[in-house]
């Protein structure tokens, strides 16, 4: 695998956007979209794991709670990936604390734990929930596991 960290940050910011229907299959489509864009932009596949998990959680939340089409926007600047999920509901999500036996309610908790930063912005059409991850930090973490 190419050492993406040593090759330096992406020189020009990259952007991609898609609209997903309010269907249970949209979380999987969002993961594929994210993986494909990161691959197009030269990122190793392993770096997509955390962002894919978080995008899947946010898209699922939007579909379950808003029931509308969902916009997914990706922006890669340097080594920092910002993923934004928009829906047509003005209800602002609130992280819930739940034990391991809860079947739902842990999506934003995962975002809080894995993202470098995250937030919610209200829009004229509804809201956008976004998170940022440092892809280089993930690669450094993975390389550390490979060492004895």
N, C-alpha and C positions, 0 to 999 in steps of 0.2 A: 504494500500500500504506500502510495506517495505520502511523504511527510508534509502535510498541508500547513502545519504551524511554521515550519522553517521556510516555506515558500512565501511567507508574508501574507498580509491581508489582501483581500480583493481590492484592486486599485479603484474601480468605479463601483458605486453602490448598485446592487441588482434588485429588481422589483418584479413581482409576479402577483396576479390576482385572479381569483375564480369565484363564481357564484355556485352554491350548492343548494339543491332542493331540500325541503324539510322531510327527509326520508331517513330511516335508520341506517341505510347504506352510505350516507354522506360522510360519516366519521371515517370510514375506510377510504373513501374517495379523497378526503382531505389529507390523510396520511400519504397516500400514493402521490398526490400533487406535490406535497412538501418534499418527499424523498426524491421525486423526479427533478424538481427545481434545484435542490442542493446538488444532485448528481450533475445536472447541466452546468452548474456553477463551479464544478471541480472539487466539491467537498467529499471526503471519504464517507461511505455509507454508514459507518458506525456513529458518525457525528449526528445523524438524523434521529437516533433513538429517543432521546429526551424530548426534543421538539415535537416529534410525532406523537408521543404519549400526551403531551400537553395540548396540542392542537386537537387531538381526538377528544379529549375531555371537554374543551371549550366548545367544539362543534356539537357534541352530544348535548351539553347544557343548553345551547342556543335552540336546538331543535326541540328538546323536551319542554323547555320553559317558555320559549317564544312561539314555537310552532310556525315560524316563517322561513323563507329562504335565508341562507347564511352567506355572507361575504367572507372570504379568506384572503388576506393580503400578507405577502411575505416581503421583507426588505433585509437584504444582507449588505452590511456596511462594514468593511474590514473583516473582523472575525465575529461580529455581533449580529445575531439574527433576531429580528423583531417580527413576530407573528401576531396578526390582528384578526379577530373574529367579530363580525358585525351582524346584528339582527335588528328586527323592527320593533322590539319591545323596549320600553323605557325603564323597566324594572332593573335596578342595579343589583347584581349578584353579591351575596355576602358569604364569605367562607364559613362553613359549618365544621365544627369539630365532631368527629365521630370515631367510634372504636372500630376495630378490624371486622367486627361482625356486621356493620352497616353495609347494606348493598348499594347505597348511593350517598351522595353528599361529600365525597372526598376529592372532587375535581379541582376546586380552587385550593384546597389544602396541598395537593400535589404541585400546583402552579407556584404556591408560596415557597415550597421546599426546593423545587428544582430550577426555578427561573432566577436570573440575576435581578430582575425587576419586573413588575407587572402593574396593571392598573385598569381602570374603567373610564371611558369617556362617553358622555352623553352626546348624542347627535340629533339633528332635526328629524332623522328617520328612525331613531331608536337609540342604540348604544353600540360601543365597540369595546371588547375586552381584549387586552393585548398583553404580551409577555416578551421579554428579551432574554436570550441565552448567549453566553460566550462560548462559541464552538471550540475555541482553542483550549479553554479550561477543561472541556470534556476530553479532548484528545490527550492533554497532559495527565489527567486522571487515569485514563485507560492505559497509557504507557507506563505509569507507576505500578499498575497491577501486574504488568508483564514481567517486572523485575523481581528477582528472588529476594 
